[in-house]
Amino acid sequence: MKEIECPNCGAVFEAKEPECPYCGHINPMGAEAKFLRDLEKTRKDMDQVDDEARKAYGTEIKKGAKSTAKTVLIVGLIVLLIIGGFILLEKTVFNYDYKGNYADELAWQHERFIEYDIMLDGGEYEKLMEAIATDGEKHDVWSWERYDEFMEIADELWGDPVKDAEDESE
Ligand SMILES: [Zn+2]
């Protein structure tokens, strides 16, 4: 271990000391060495902090990916629920004015449209027209497969009110 003599008080001490341990006189070489040692220590500390920060950041990214996946899943489910709700609403409310539920309506149509067919095939046009007008207030009579077919017959028999009005005004 290198030793030097203090130029101020003449004491002998290790050359790496930044100042004389007896009188406090500065030792330029020792001070510079200490500065470099401190600098190296700081650099190592900062590397360590950097590593820890990087690790913490990586963990955060993983957590973020997990919560993003969760969010996507939840949003997806909500969207599906909304779409499902709209489909249900459209089937039960928007398209039809009838009271009661959709299954009841389908059952009603299944029975009633057979009677319409019989009336149409039997030429009971007036009776059929009355039935459709009355049923149409509560039921989806327009779903009857032969509705258009009957309307053409009705036009020929009783005329088209809209067409007749136009003809009269000409
Ligand atoms: Zn000294």
Residues whose N, C-alpha, C, O or C-beta is under 5 A from the ligand:
A	BS01	ZN	C6 N8 C9 G10 A11 C20 Y22 C23 G24 H25
